[in-house]
Amino acid sequence: MADTALTLDALLADFARRPNPPMSGDALAEAMRLCIEHGLDQLPLPASGQTLARWQQLAAVGGIDLALLKLYEGHTDALAILAELSFNPFFLPGIWGVWAAEPPDARVSIVQQQGTEVLLRGRKAWCSGARQIDYALLTVWGADDQPQLVAVRLDSPGVSVDGQAWQAVGMASTASVDVHFDGVVGHSVGGPGAYLSRPGFWHGGAGIAAAWYGAAVALAKALREQRGKGRDDPHGDAHLGAVDAALCGAAAALRECAAWIDAHPRDDAQLAVQRLRAQVEMTVEQVCQHVGRALGATPFCRDSHFARLAVDLPVFIRQSHAERDLAHLGQLLAKQETEDWTL
């Protein structure tokens, strides 16, 4: 996987160092298609014995560009889901996404079904990359009031994108917009409830944490390079020491969780993954604080790659639900017979 990461860096070097302001969605889609053409989307499947290698690639893309990572992670997650549920209704290659947010004011429903073919109507919120991708896996609702995963072609009649609500500065180019479905034909993937009940659901959630980690490492490298120039700055050295301690702890947690998943491929990984996400989120917040305080305004204003990561990462990491996720973790721990804290 190290050779693949080097190939990725070489392939996207110009993309990572492009000047700001943010690029157009067309440029983002072009970068994603370049990854697909070179086979860089063909990652080891989660829980296949190479989970860490999969996460290393997600971290590598996260360190290059988080807007690209948003598309890349959604695409590779969709491929993993389709493999796990053993179904792919489309044969032409393209960029995939996964849209599974379910806010109370936006729901897509199945209004008609014949075999695996369904007719969809409603509004789906938080649809990342809707203007760049070709296919989507989305959660919808049937008569049994259970979430059903459905695959759709986004050039199908009845699909329309509404991006007016997206006012983000961070992650601006991925545009997690609303998509309306009016009599759109889709194909059910797995049975009702299969999306949430499959082991891979939590495996995918851990992959997001690897991407957070990769972006934090890229910011930390700017501090490491600055301190490597030899100018005496004990405060800068202290910030670098704090960053190193935080990142090494998160890296150990990622390796441990990946090994656990590979050793228990069919087990419920919720506790392991929620613990990991909390650890990595706290690490990212520490890294952002220490790097910013150590380096001052210069890289935020003069380094396009650093500046983009610095504004994208606080938005991207809000895929965590903060204290709500910590509360869920605490509830899971309270139900265990032991806390598993022994060295």
VEXKOL-499007 format. One record per residue (C-alpha): x, z, y. Coordinates in steps of 0.5 Angstrom, whole numbers, padded with zeros to 4 digits. Layout:
<dobas>
<doba east="X" up="Z" north="Y"/>
...
</dobas>
This chain:
<dobas>
<doba east="0000" up="0000" north="0000"/>
<doba east="0006" up="0001" north="0005"/>
<doba east="0007" up="-0006" north="0004"/>
<doba east="0000" up="-0008" north="0006"/>
<doba east="0000" up="-0003" north="0012"/>
<doba east="0007" up="-0007" north="0015"/>
<doba east="0003" up="-0013" north="0014"/>
<doba east="-0003" up="-0011" north="0018"/>
<doba east="0002" up="-0008" north="0023"/>
<doba east="0005" up="-0015" north="0024"/>
<doba east="-0002" up="-0019" north="0023"/>
<doba east="-0005" up="-0015" north="0029"/>
<doba east="0001" up="-0013" north="0033"/>
<doba east="-0001" up="-0018" north="0039"/>
<doba east="-0008" up="-0015" north="0038"/>
<doba east="-0006" up="-0008" north="0039"/>
<doba east="-0002" up="-0009" north="0045"/>
<doba east="-0007" up="-0013" north="0049"/>
<doba east="-0008" up="-0011" north="0056"/>
<doba east="-0015" up="-0008" north="0058"/>
<doba east="-0020" up="-0008" north="0060"/>
<doba east="-0024" up="-0008" north="0053"/>
<doba east="-0024" up="-0015" north="0050"/>
<doba east="-0030" up="-0019" north="0048"/>
<doba east="-0034" up="-0018" north="0042"/>
<doba east="-0032" up="-0025" north="0040"/>
<doba east="-0024" up="-0023" north="0040"/>
<doba east="-0026" up="-0017" north="0036"/>
<doba east="-0030" up="-0021" north="0031"/>
<doba east="-0024" up="-0026" north="0030"/>
<doba east="-0019" up="-0020" north="0029"/>
<doba east="-0024" up="-0018" north="0023"/>
<doba east="-0024" up="-0025" north="0020"/>
<doba east="-0017" up="-0025" north="0020"/>
<doba east="-0016" up="-0019" north="0016"/>
<doba east="-0021" up="-0021" north="0011"/>
<doba east="-0018" up="-0028" north="0011"/>
<doba east="-0011" up="-0024" north="0009"/>
<doba east="-0015" up="-0020" north="0004"/>
<doba east="-0014" up="-0014" north="0008"/>
<doba east="-0021" up="-0012" north="0006"/>
<doba east="-0020" up="-0011" north="-0001"/>
<doba east="-0018" up="-0004" north="-0002"/>
<doba east="-0018" up="0000" north="-0008"/>
<doba east="-0025" up="0003" north="-0009"/>
<doba east="-0026" up="0011" north="-0008"/>
<doba east="-0025" up="0015" north="-0014"/>
<doba east="-0021" up="0010" north="-0017"/>
<doba east="-0015" up="0013" north="-0018"/>
<doba east="-0012" up="0010" north="-0011"/>
<doba east="-0017" up="0014" north="-0006"/>
<doba east="-0011" up="0016" north="-0002"/>
<doba east="-0008" up="0009" north="-0002"/>
<doba east="-0015" up="0007" north="0001"/>
<doba east="-0015" up="0012" north="0006"/>
<doba east="-0008" up="0010" north="0008"/>
<doba east="-0010" up="0003" north="0010"/>
<doba east="-0016" up="0006" north="0014"/>
<doba east="-0011" up="0011" north="0018"/>
<doba east="-0007" up="0005" north="0019"/>
<doba east="-0013" up="0001" north="0022"/>
<doba east="-0015" up="0007" north="0026"/>
<doba east="-0008" up="0007" north="0029"/>
<doba east="-0008" up="0000" north="0031"/>
<doba east="-0015" up="0000" north="0035"/>
<doba east="-0021" up="0004" north="0034"/>
<doba east="-0026" up="-0001" north="0036"/>
<doba east="-0023" up="-0006" north="0030"/>
<doba east="-0023" up="0000" north="0025"/>
<doba east="-0031" up="0001" north="0027"/>
<doba east="-0032" up="-0006" north="0024"/>
<doba east="-0027" up="-0005" north="0018"/>
<doba east="-0029" up="0001" north="0016"/>
<doba east="-0036" up="-0001" north="0016"/>
<doba east="-0034" up="-0007" north="0012"/>
<doba east="-0030" up="-0004" north="0007"/>
<doba east="-0035" up="0002" north="0006"/>
<doba east="-0041" up="-0004" north="0005"/>
<doba east="-0036" up="-0007" north="0000"/>
<doba east="-0035" up="0000" north="-0004"/>
<doba east="-0043" up="0001" north="-0004"/>
<doba east="-0045" up="-0006" north="-0007"/>
<doba east="-0039" up="-0005" north="-0012"/>
<doba east="-0042" up="0002" north="-0014"/>
<doba east="-0049" up="0000" north="-0014"/>
<doba east="-0047" up="-0007" north="-0018"/>
<doba east="-0051" up="-0011" north="-0013"/>
<doba east="-0049" up="-0017" north="-0008"/>
<doba east="-0055" up="-0022" north="-0006"/>
<doba east="-0051" up="-0026" north="-0002"/>
<doba east="-0045" up="-0031" north="-0004"/>
<doba east="-0042" up="-0033" north="0002"/>
<doba east="-0036" up="-0029" north="0005"/>
<doba east="-0038" up="-0025" north="0012"/>
<doba east="-0037" up="-0019" north="0016"/>
<doba east="-0041" up="-0013" north="0013"/>
<doba east="-0044" up="-0007" north="0016"/>
<doba east="-0047" up="0000" north="0014"/>
<doba east="-0053" up="0002" north="0019"/>
<doba east="-0056" up="0009" north="0016"/>
<doba east="-0057" up="0013" north="0022"/>
<doba east="-0064" up="0016" north="0022"/>
<doba east="-0066" up="0018" north="0029"/>
<doba east="-0074" up="0021" north="0029"/>
<doba east="-0076" up="0015" north="0034"/>
<doba east="-0073" up="0009" north="0030"/>
<doba east="-0075" up="0007" north="0023"/>
<doba east="-0075" up="0001" north="0019"/>
<doba east="-0080" up="0000" north="0014"/>
<doba east="-0082" up="-0004" north="0008"/>
<doba east="-0088" up="-0007" north="0009"/>
<doba east="-0088" up="-0012" north="0003"/>
<doba east="-0084" up="-0012" north="-0003"/>
<doba east="-0084" up="-0017" north="-0009"/>
<doba east="-0078" up="-0015" north="-0014"/>
<doba east="-0072" up="-0014" north="-0010"/>
<doba east="-0074" up="-0018" north="-0004"/>
<doba east="-0077" up="-0014" north="0001"/>
<doba east="-0080" up="-0015" north="0008"/>
<doba east="-0078" up="-0011" north="0014"/>
<doba east="-0081" up="-0009" north="0021"/>
<doba east="-0079" up="-0004" north="0026"/>
<doba east="-0073" up="-0002" north="0030"/>
<doba east="-0066" up="0001" north="0027"/>
<doba east="-0062" up="0005" north="0032"/>
<doba east="-0054" up="0006" north="0032"/>
<doba east="-0052" up="-0001" north="0029"/>
<doba east="-0045" up="-0002" north="0031"/>
<doba east="-0042" up="-0009" north="0031"/>
<doba east="-0049" up="-0012" north="0031"/>
<doba east="-0047" up="-0018" north="0035"/>
<doba east="-0040" up="-0019" north="0031"/>
<doba east="-0042" up="-0018" north="0024"/>
<doba east="-0046" up="-0023" north="0019"/>
<doba east="-0049" up="-0018" north="0014"/>
<doba east="-0052" up="-0011" north="0014"/>
<doba east="-0054" up="-0005" north="0009"/>
<doba east="-0059" up="-0001" north="0012"/>
<doba east="-0063" up="0005" north="0010"/>
<doba east="-0071" up="0003" north="0011"/>
<doba east="-0077" up="0007" north="0009"/>
<doba east="-0082" up="0005" north="0003"/>
<doba east="-0089" up="0008" north="0001"/>
<doba east="-0086" up="0013" north="-0003"/>
<doba east="-0082" up="0016" north="0004"/>
<doba east="-0075" up="0016" north="0001"/>
<doba east="-0069" up="0012" north="0004"/>
<doba east="-0068" up="0005" north="0001"/>
<doba east="-0062" up="0001" north="0002"/>
<doba east="-0063" up="-0006" north="0004"/>
<doba east="-0058" up="-0012" north="0005"/>
<doba east="-0060" up="-0017" north="0010"/>
<doba east="-0057" up="-0023" north="0014"/>
<doba east="-0057" up="-0022" north="0021"/>
<doba east="-0058" up="-0029" north="0022"/>
<doba east="-0065" up="-0029" north="0019"/>
<doba east="-0071" up="-0030" north="0023"/>
<doba east="-0074" up="-0024" north="0026"/>
<doba east="-0068" up="-0020" north="0028"/>
<doba east="-0066" up="-0019" north="0035"/>
<doba east="-0061" up="-0015" north="0038"/>
<doba east="-0062" up="-0010" north="0044"/>
<doba east="-0056" up="-0008" north="0047"/>
<doba east="-0059" up="-0005" north="0054"/>
<doba east="-0058" up="0002" north="0052"/>
<doba east="-0051" up="0002" north="0050"/>
<doba east="-0047" up="0004" north="0056"/>
<doba east="-0041" up="0007" north="0053"/>
<doba east="-0034" up="0007" north="0056"/>
<doba east="-0030" up="0009" north="0050"/>
<doba east="-0032" up="0005" north="0044"/>
<doba east="-0035" up="0000" north="0049"/>
<doba east="-0034" up="-0007" north="0045"/>
<doba east="-0037" up="-0004" north="0038"/>
<doba east="-0043" up="-0003" north="0042"/>
<doba east="-0048" up="0001" north="0037"/>
<doba east="-0054" up="-0002" north="0039"/>
<doba east="-0061" up="-0003" north="0037"/>
<doba east="-0064" up="-0008" north="0032"/>
<doba east="-0071" up="-0010" north="0032"/>
<doba east="-0074" up="-0013" north="0025"/>
<doba east="-0080" up="-0017" north="0025"/>
<doba east="-0082" up="-0019" north="0019"/>
<doba east="-0075" up="-0020" north="0016"/>
<doba east="-0073" up="-0022" north="0009"/>
<doba east="-0068" up="-0017" north="0006"/>
<doba east="-0066" up="-0015" north="-0001"/>
<doba east="-0066" up="-0008" north="-0004"/>
<doba east="-0060" up="-0005" north="-0007"/>
<doba east="-0061" up="0000" north="-0012"/>
<doba east="-0067" up="0004" north="-0012"/>
<doba east="-0070" up="0009" north="-0007"/>
<doba east="-0066" up="0015" north="-0006"/>
<doba east="-0060" up="0011" north="-0009"/>
<doba east="-0056" up="0011" north="-0002"/>
<doba east="-0055" up="0018" north="-0001"/>
<doba east="-0055" up="0021" north="-0009"/>
<doba east="-0049" up="0017" north="-0011"/>
<doba east="-0042" up="0020" north="-0011"/>
<doba east="-0039" up="0015" north="-0006"/>
<doba east="-0044" up="0017" north="-0001"/>
<doba east="-0039" up="0023" north="0001"/>
<doba east="-0033" up="0019" north="-0001"/>
<doba east="-0034" up="0015" north="0005"/>
<doba east="-0035" up="0020" north="0009"/>
<doba east="-0028" up="0023" north="0008"/>
<doba east="-0025" up="0016" north="0009"/>
<doba east="-0028" up="0017" north="0016"/>
<doba east="-0024" up="0023" north="0017"/>
<doba east="-0018" up="0019" north="0015"/>
<doba east="-0019" up="0014" north="0021"/>
<doba east="-0019" up="0020" north="0025"/>
<doba east="-0013" up="0022" north="0023"/>
<doba east="-0009" up="0015" north="0024"/>
<doba east="-0012" up="0015" north="0031"/>
<doba east="-0009" up="0022" north="0032"/>
<doba east="-0002" up="0020" north="0029"/>
<doba east="-0002" up="0014" north="0034"/>
<doba east="-0003" up="0018" north="0040"/>
<doba east="0002" up="0023" north="0037"/>
<doba east="0008" up="0018" north="0036"/>
<doba east="0008" up="0017" north="0044"/>
<doba east="0010" up="0024" north="0045"/>
<doba east="0015" up="0024" north="0039"/>
<doba east="0018" up="0017" north="0042"/>
<doba east="0018" up="0021" north="0049"/>
<doba east="0021" up="0027" north="0046"/>
<doba east="0026" up="0023" north="0043"/>
<doba east="0029" up="0020" north="0049"/>
<doba east="0033" up="0027" north="0050"/>
<doba east="0031" up="0029" north="0057"/>
<doba east="0031" up="0037" north="0057"/>
<doba east="0023" up="0039" north="0057"/>
<doba east="0022" up="0046" north="0053"/>
<doba east="0014" up="0045" north="0054"/>
<doba east="0014" up="0038" north="0052"/>
<doba east="0018" up="0040" north="0045"/>
<doba east="0013" up="0046" north="0044"/>
<doba east="0007" up="0041" north="0045"/>
<doba east="0011" up="0037" north="0040"/>
<doba east="0012" up="0042" north="0035"/>
<doba east="0004" up="0044" north="0036"/>
<doba east="0002" up="0037" north="0034"/>
<doba east="0007" up="0037" north="0028"/>
<doba east="0004" up="0043" north="0025"/>
<doba east="-0003" up="0041" north="0026"/>
<doba east="-0002" up="0034" north="0023"/>
<doba east="0002" up="0036" north="0017"/>
<doba east="-0004" up="0041" north="0016"/>
<doba east="-0009" up="0035" north="0016"/>
<doba east="-0005" up="0030" north="0012"/>
<doba east="-0004" up="0036" north="0006"/>
<doba east="-0012" up="0037" north="0007"/>
<doba east="-0013" up="0029" north="0006"/>
<doba east="-0008" up="0028" north="0000"/>
<doba east="-0011" up="0034" north="-0003"/>
<doba east="-0018" up="0032" north="-0002"/>
<doba east="-0016" up="0025" north="-0005"/>
<doba east="-0013" up="0028" north="-0011"/>
<doba east="-0019" up="0032" north="-0012"/>
<doba east="-0024" up="0026" north="-0011"/>
<doba east="-0020" up="0022" north="-0016"/>
<doba east="-0020" up="0028" north="-0021"/>
<doba east="-0027" up="0029" north="-0021"/>
<doba east="-0030" up="0022" north="-0019"/>
<doba east="-0037" up="0023" north="-0021"/>
<doba east="-0038" up="0030" north="-0018"/>
<doba east="-0041" up="0032" north="-0012"/>
<doba east="-0036" up="0032" north="-0007"/>
<doba east="-0040" up="0035" north="-0001"/>
<doba east="-0036" up="0041" north="0000"/>
<doba east="-0029" up="0038" north="-0001"/>
<doba east="-0031" up="0033" north="0004"/>
<doba east="-0034" up="0037" north="0009"/>
<doba east="-0028" up="0042" north="0009"/>
<doba east="-0024" up="0036" north="0010"/>
<doba east="-0028" up="0033" north="0016"/>
<doba east="-0028" up="0040" north="0019"/>
<doba east="-0020" up="0040" north="0019"/>
<doba east="-0019" up="0034" north="0021"/>
<doba east="-0023" up="0034" north="0027"/>
<doba east="-0020" up="0040" north="0029"/>
<doba east="-0013" up="0037" north="0028"/>
<doba east="-0015" up="0031" north="0033"/>
<doba east="-0018" up="0036" north="0038"/>
<doba east="-0011" up="0039" north="0038"/>
<doba east="-0007" up="0033" north="0038"/>
<doba east="-0011" up="0030" north="0044"/>
<doba east="-0010" up="0036" north="0048"/>
<doba east="-0003" up="0037" north="0047"/>
<doba east="-0001" up="0030" north="0048"/>
<doba east="-0005" up="0029" north="0054"/>
<doba east="-0002" up="0036" north="0057"/>
<doba east="0005" up="0034" north="0055"/>
<doba east="0005" up="0026" north="0057"/>
<doba east="0001" up="0027" north="0064"/>
<doba east="-0002" up="0021" north="0067"/>
<doba east="0003" up="0015" north="0065"/>
<doba east="0001" up="0013" north="0058"/>
<doba east="-0006" up="0013" north="0060"/>
<doba east="-0005" up="0009" north="0066"/>
<doba east="0001" up="0004" north="0064"/>
<doba east="0000" up="0004" north="0056"/>
<doba east="-0006" up="-0001" north="0054"/>
<doba east="-0005" up="0001" north="0047"/>
<doba east="-0005" up="0009" north="0048"/>
<doba east="-0010" up="0009" north="0054"/>
<doba east="-0015" up="0005" north="0049"/>
<doba east="-0014" up="0010" north="0043"/>
<doba east="-0015" up="0016" north="0048"/>
<doba east="-0021" up="0014" north="0051"/>
<doba east="-0024" up="0011" north="0044"/>
<doba east="-0022" up="0017" north="0040"/>
<doba east="-0027" up="0022" north="0043"/>
<doba east="-0033" up="0018" north="0042"/>
<doba east="-0031" up="0016" north="0035"/>
<doba east="-0030" up="0023" north="0033"/>
<doba east="-0037" up="0025" north="0035"/>
<doba east="-0039" up="0022" north="0028"/>
<doba east="-0038" up="0029" north="0027"/>
<doba east="-0044" up="0033" north="0028"/>
<doba east="-0039" up="0039" north="0031"/>
<doba east="-0043" up="0046" north="0030"/>
<doba east="-0048" up="0043" north="0025"/>
<doba east="-0043" up="0040" north="0020"/>
<doba east="-0039" up="0047" north="0021"/>
<doba east="-0046" up="0051" north="0019"/>
<doba east="-0047" up="0046" north="0013"/>
<doba east="-0040" up="0048" north="0011"/>
<doba east="-0042" up="0055" north="0012"/>
<doba east="-0048" up="0055" north="0008"/>
<doba east="-0045" up="0051" north="0002"/>
<doba east="-0039" up="0056" north="0002"/>
<doba east="-0044" up="0062" north="0002"/>
<doba east="-0047" up="0059" north="-0004"/>
<doba east="-0041" up="0059" north="-0008"/>
<doba east="-0039" up="0065" north="-0013"/>
<doba east="-0032" up="0065" north="-0010"/>
<doba east="-0029" up="0062" north="-0003"/>
<doba east="-0023" up="0059" north="-0007"/>
<doba east="-0018" up="0061" north="-0002"/>
<doba east="-0013" up="0064" north="-0006"/>
<doba east="-0006" up="0061" north="-0006"/>
</dobas>
